[in-house]
Amino acid sequence: MSEITPDLVRHLGVLARIQLSDEEVGRLTGQLDAIVDNIAKVSAVATPDVVATSHPIPLTNVFREDVPGGELTPEQVLQNAPDAADGRFRVTAILGEEQ
């Protein structure tokens, strides 16, 4: 039995605030179900004796030394801000927004 249902896809769309048409729900239901099935297949063969890898060949990250540079003044930081008040960025309130 399929784990992904059209109702679940619609619910995920609401949570993601994405309006989905019936055609999109149908297409995404099949695609998401295939993804879940493939993850289950991989999980079935992932045993403790199989070493987890993120890449088939070993890689090494190259990091530079983290050296602090010159600091900006509050005026420099805010000079290109769309809106500022009292030395701070001013943004639109998001509290109380419908979910």
C-alpha positions in Angstrom: 0.0 0.0 0.0 1.3 3.4 -0.9 2.5 5.6 2.0 1.9 8.8 0.0 -1.7 9.8 -0.6 -3.2 12.7 -2.4 -4.5 14.0 0.9 -1.0 13.9 2.3 0.4 15.8 -0.7 -2.3 18.4 -0.3 -1.5 18.7 3.4 2.2 19.1 2.6 1.3 21.8 0.1 -0.6 23.7 2.7 2.3 23.5 5.2 4.7 24.7 2.5 2.2 27.4 1.5 2.1 26.1 -2.1 -1.2 26.0 -3.9 -1.4 22.8 -5.9 -3.8 21.9 -8.7 -5.4 18.5 -8.9 -3.0 17.6 -11.7 0.0 18.6 -9.6 -1.3 16.6 -6.6 -1.6 13.5 -8.8 1.8 13.9 -10.3 3.5 14.6 -7.0 1.8 11.7 -5.3 3.4 9.3 -7.7 6.8 11.0 -7.6 6.9 11.2 -3.8 5.8 7.6 -3.5 8.6 6.5 -5.8 11.1 8.5 -3.7 9.9 6.9 -0.5 10.1 3.4 -2.1 13.6 4.0 -3.3 14.7 5.2 0.2 13.2 2.1 1.7 15.2 -0.1 -0.8 18.4 1.7 0.1 17.6 1.4 3.8 17.0 -2.4 3.4 20.6 -2.9 2.1 22.2 -0.4 4.5 23.6 -2.9 7.1 26.1 -2.2 9.9 28.9 -3.9 7.8 28.4 -1.5 4.9 30.4 1.7 5.5 28.3 4.9 4.9 29.8 7.1 2.2 28.8 10.5 0.9 31.1 10.3 -2.1 32.8 7.3 -3.9 36.3 8.7 -3.6 37.9 10.3 -0.5 37.7 14.1 -0.5 39.4 16.6 1.8 38.0 20.1 2.5 40.4 22.9 2.1 39.8 25.6 4.6 41.5 29.0 4.8 42.5 30.5 8.1 39.6 32.5 9.6 41.1 35.9 10.2 38.8 38.7 11.3 39.0 41.7 9.0 38.1 45.4 9.5 34.9 46.0 11.3 32.1 48.2 9.8 30.5 51.0 11.7 26.8 50.8 12.4 26.4 53.7 9.9 28.2 51.7 7.2 26.1 48.6 7.9 22.8 50.5 7.6 23.7 52.8 4.7 22.1 50.6 2.0 19.3 49.2 4.2 15.8 49.6 2.7 14.6 50.7 6.1 16.3 51.3 9.4 15.4 52.8 12.8 17.4 53.4 16.0 20.5 51.8 14.6 18.7 48.6 13.5 17.3 47.1 10.4 13.5 47.5 10.2 11.6 44.6 8.7 7.9 43.7 8.3 6.3 42.0 11.3 5.4 38.4 10.7 3.8 37.5 14.1 0.1 36.7 14.0 0.3 35.6 10.4 -2.4 33.1 9.3 -1.1 29.5 8.9 
